[in-house]
Amino acid sequence: MPPGLCVRESCTAAVTGKVTVPAYSHSRLSLYETCPRQYRYHYLDRIEPPDEAEAIELFVGSRVHQALEALYRELMRGRRLTLEELIATFRHHWEQEWPKSMRFPRPDDEPASYRALGERCLADYYARYEPFDGDHTIAVERLLVFPLDPEGEVQVQGYVDRLSVGADGVWRIHDYKTGKYLPTQQQADADRQLALYEIGVRHAWPDVREVELVWHYLAHDVELRSRRSTDDLAQDHCGWCPYRAICPAWSHLVATEQLTPQRFAGDAGVQLVDRYAGLKAEQRRIDAELETAHGDLVRFAEQESLERVRGTEHVVTAKRASALRFPSKDDEARGELERFVKDHGRWDEVSELSLRALAKTLELARWPQALVDGVRSFAARVNVVRVRLARLKPEDE
């Protein structure tokens, strides 16, 4: 958990004995990692999103999950839905739960194409796993609440899409994904969500020997699997954020996109950014001209065998000298050079503390807390404003 994170007020309570402790979840931790500001708005300040529109990708995913939940609940009762019944279940939830406002990635997107995507995901899944007798389903949409520490002070909760056990005795945690992104096997092996769920499964059923993590990437009809050792187990998001209208990083973009061309051109912020961008472009042009002029001066001085060249009101000195050039940081010889100096006991004379690297190390909490606290005592907290100019992306417009 990131240092300094306080989520006790916002987490679902879990009862251990007579003590009530907070229950964390993968989604909450991920939200904090993605955007601490959105986390604060949602879980700590409990602000209702100004943008009540639901993201179409999330809507499709929820409807597909509902259909697959119905499929396996019926299988647990001894009845197998036909593909037509499965699609009908999806369409029923699609129509019944369509929200008042829906948010699409692009203005020209059509709901029908997303509904077709959901139906194709279900059809591909049905064709791959029918007659669904490859394993025995133990639970669907099962809530797991379990401790991460022996004292039970850190509780985690999460819903497993489907939990099954195969004829080989291996328990499998299934997770359905409907998004377009397909991770690599290496990324799947490092995934935190299902690894946490494995801890929960082993806590609920201590006799479980082997657990396999299974991701179904339905839009690609791809299945990824992963297994974790005991050591492993110890181990563009803004587009969908409903708080963009009040977020300092987005509120001006949201407000100006509703303006008429005339009012947009007259907006003070728009004018300041355009002026700043124009000056930066002029600066780049001047820098390029300076580089050219520098080279021309050096060549002129060498051709005329001069060290000083006079202008109307200025004089330029162009004096050639010999300089030592040592291996760069990316050069293998750099390490050999540093070891050579250290071996001769002269490192402290030529080394210098990198304050930038030090600040980053503290920010990422790479050192023991006592050491971090000691280093922080030498620093003063100051407010700085870093201005960075970037071109608008399609999703920003």
N, C-alpha and C positions, 0 to 999 in steps of 0.2 A: 504494500500500500504506500503511495507517495507520502513523504514526510510532511507533517503539518496538516494532513487531511482530517477534518473533523466532520463525521457524518452521523454521529450518534443520534441527533435529533430527527434524522430523516429516514433511518432504516427501520424496517419491520422488526418488531421485537420478537425474540426467541426466548423461551423460558427454559432455564436449566436449573432444576431443583426449585428453589424459591427466589432465584435471582433472575431478573429480566435483563438481557443483554441485546445489543443491536445485531441485526442480521444484514450482512453485506451481500452484494450480488455482483456477478460478472458485468452485467449491463451498467450498474452504477459506477463500478471502478473504471470501466471503459469510457463512460461519459466524462468522468473526471480527467482521464488521460487525454481524451480528445479535446475537451474544452472546459476547463475549470469554471469559466464564467457561466456557461449553460448549466453546469452542475449546480452552481450556487442558485441560479434563478429557479431551477426545477425542484431541487431537494431541500435546500436550506431556506430560501426566501419564499418558496412555494407560490411563485407568481404564475398566474394563468397565462398561457402563451397568447400574445396579441394576434398571432397568425394561427387561427383555428383550423386551417386547411390541413388535411391529412395527405402525406406523401403517397403517391400512387404505388411506388415500389413496396412500401410497408403494407399497404392495403392488399396488394396481390399476395404477398407472403403470408399474411394472416389468413386469407381465404384458402390458400393452398394447405396451410397447416390444419385448418378446420376440416377440410375434406379428407386428409390423410388420417386425422384423428378419428373421424367417423368410420373410415375403412377398417382400421385396426380394432376399434371398439366392437364393430360387428363381427370381425373375425374371432375376437375373444368370446363372443356369444355363440360361435359355431356357424355363422353365416358370412358368405363372401359376397360383397357388392360387385355388381357388374361394372364395367367401365362406364357404361351409360349412367348408372346410378351414381357413380363417383363424380362424374362431370355435372350431373344434375344437382348434387349436393353443393358443389362449388358455385354453380350459378345461383342457387337459392340464397346462399350467404352473400354472394356478390350483390344481388338485387336488394336483399333485406338490409344490408349494412352499408350501402353506398352513402357516404357522408354528404352534408350540405355543400361543403367546399372541398375540392380536391386540388392538390398541387402536383404539377407535371414538370419534369426536367426541362422540356422545351415547349414553347407556346403552341406548336403545331401537332403535338402528341394527341393521339386519339384513345379514349378508354377502350375501344374495341380491340386495339392491338395488344393492350396489356391483359385483357381478358383472354385473348387467344393464347398469350404466353402462358398464363396460368393453366389453361386447359391442356396445352402441349406438355407442360411439366408433368401433369398428372397422367396423361396418356403414356408418356415415355416411362414413367415410374411403374405404371401398371404393367406395361409390356415387359419390362426388365424383371420384375419380381413375381409376377403371377406364376403359380397359384398361392404364393405367400406362405409356403410351408417350409422355407429354409431355416426358420427358427421359431421359437415360441415367445410370443409377446407377453411380458410380465406387466407392463404398465404403459400408458400413454399420458402425456402431459402430467407427469408425476412431479410433485413438489418435493424437493430434497432440502432439508435444513440440517446442517452439521457443523461441528466445531473444527477450527484449524489448529487449535492449541490444546494441550492437555487440560488446562483449567477451564476451557469452554468460554473464555472471555471474547474470543473472536469467532462469530458465527457467520456462516455463508449459506445463502439460499439460492435455489434456481430450479427452473422447470425443465425436465428432460422430455424432449419430443416423443421418444419411444425408447423403452428399455426392454431388451430381449435376451434370451439365452439360447445358444445353438446346441445341436446334438453333440458337439465336441466339448460341451461344458463351459464354453467361453461366454461371458456376459458381454453384451454389446450396447453401447450408448449411442443412439442415433440422433442426428441433428439435420434438419432440412433447411437448405438454403435456396432461395429463388433469385438471388441477385445475379448480375452479369459477371461479377468478379470471381475468377477461379484461382485460388492460391496454389502455390507449389507444394510438393510433398514436404519439403523442408519447413515451410510455414505451417502446415498442418501439424507437423511433429512438435512445433513450438506453441501451438494454440493453447491458451489458458482456460477457456470456458469449459470444454469437455474434460480437461484434466482436473479441474475443480469438481466437476460432477462425478468423476471416478472416485475421488476422495469421499464424496457423499455416498456413493453406492457401497464402497467398502465399509463405511461407517454403519450403514443401515443393514448390510448383510456381511458380517465379519468373515464368514466361511468362504466367500467368493475368492477363487484362486486367480483366474485370469480375466482381464477386462480389455476390451478392444473399443476404440473410439471410431465411429463411422460418420462421415459427413456425406450427405446426398446433395450434390450440386445439380439441382433439377433442371435449370435452364441449359445446362451442358450435357445432361444425362451422364454425369461422371460421379464415381464413388471414390472417396479417399478414406484410407484407414490408417490408424496409428496406435501404437502401444507405448505405454510409459513405464519406466522403471521407478523404483521407490525414490531414487534421487531426483528424477524428473518431476515427480509430484510435489517435491518440497520446493520446488522452484517459484477526405473531401466531404466532410461531414457537415459543414456549415450549410450546404444546400438544402438539408432536410430539417434544419433547426427552426422551431416555431417561434423563437424569441428574437429573430433578426430585426424586427421593428423597434426593439428597445435596446438591442446590443450596440455598444459604442462602435464596434467594428463594422456594423452593417446598417445602422439606422439611417444614415445619410443616403446610402445607396437605395434603400427601400423608399425613402421619402421622395427622392428626386426622380425615380423611375415613373412616378405618377404625374409629373409635371408636364405642362404643354411645352413645346419647343421654345417658345418665347420666355416663359417663366424659368425653364431649365437654364437657358443662356444667361438669365439675370441672377441666378442663385449665387450668393457670395462664395460658398464653398467651391462650386464649379469654376467660378472665375479665378479663385486663388490656385486651385490645382492646375488649371490650364496655363496660368502665368508661370507657375513653378516648373511645369513640364517644358514650357517653351524656353525658359532660362537654362534648364538642364541640357536641353538639346543644343542650345547655343554654346554652353560650356564644353560639351563634347566636340563641337565643331572647332572651337578655339583651341582645345587641347591638341586636336589632330594637327592644326596649323602650326602650333608651337613646336610639336615634334618635328614637323617638316622644316621649320625655320632653324631649329637647333641643328639638324643634320646639315643644312645648307651652310650655316655659319662654320661648323667644324670643317667641312670640306674646303670652304674658301680660305680659312686660316691655314690649313695644311698646304693647299696649293700655292699660297703666297708666302709660306714660311713665316707666319705671323703668330704672336701669342696674344696680342690685343688688337681689336678692331673697333674703330670709332664710328659712331653715328652722329646725328644732329645734336642730341642732348644726352646720349648715353654711350658707354663703352663696354664692350664684351671681352672678357678674358677667356681664351681657349687654350689651355696649357696641357700638353700631353704629359702623363706620368705613369709609372708602373704601379700596379696594385695587386695584392694577393687575393685570389679567389678560391675559397674553400668549398668542399663538397656541400651540396644543398641537403635539406632534410630528407628528401626522397632518395638520395644517393646512398648506396650501401657503404661507401667509404666514410660517410658521416659518422656512423656508429664506431668504426675503427678509430677515427680521429678522437672522438669523445673518450673512448676507453684509454687511448694513449695518454691523453692529458690527465685523466683521473689516476692512472697507474703511477704517474709522476707527481701526484699530490698537488697539482696546480689548478684543479677544477674550480675551486671557490674564487680564484683570482679572475677567471674569465666568464664564469656563468652568471646568469641574471634571472631573478624570479619572474616568471610570466604571470602577470596579474590577470590577464584574460583567462589563461588556463586554470588559475587558482579559483577564480569566480565560477567557472563552469564546473569544476570539481565539487565545489560547495553546493551549487545548484542541483547537481545530480546525486548528491549525498553518497559519494564514493568512499568517503573516509569515515572512521568511527565518530560517533556523535561528540565524544569528549574532545577529539581533535578539531572537529568542525567548530565547536563552541569556542575553543581557544583561538582559532584563526579569526573567527568573526569578531572577537573582541578588539582586533586591530582595525576593523573596518567601520566606516560610518555610512549609514543608509542615506542615499541622496536620490532625488527624483531627476530623471533624465528623460528626454523626449528624442527618440530616434525616428527620423523621417525617411521613408523609403518609397521611391516612385516605381510603379509597375503598371503595365498595360492591363486594361480591363479584360477579364476572361469572359467567354460567352455566358457562363452561369452567373456572372456579376451584373450583366446588362438586363 
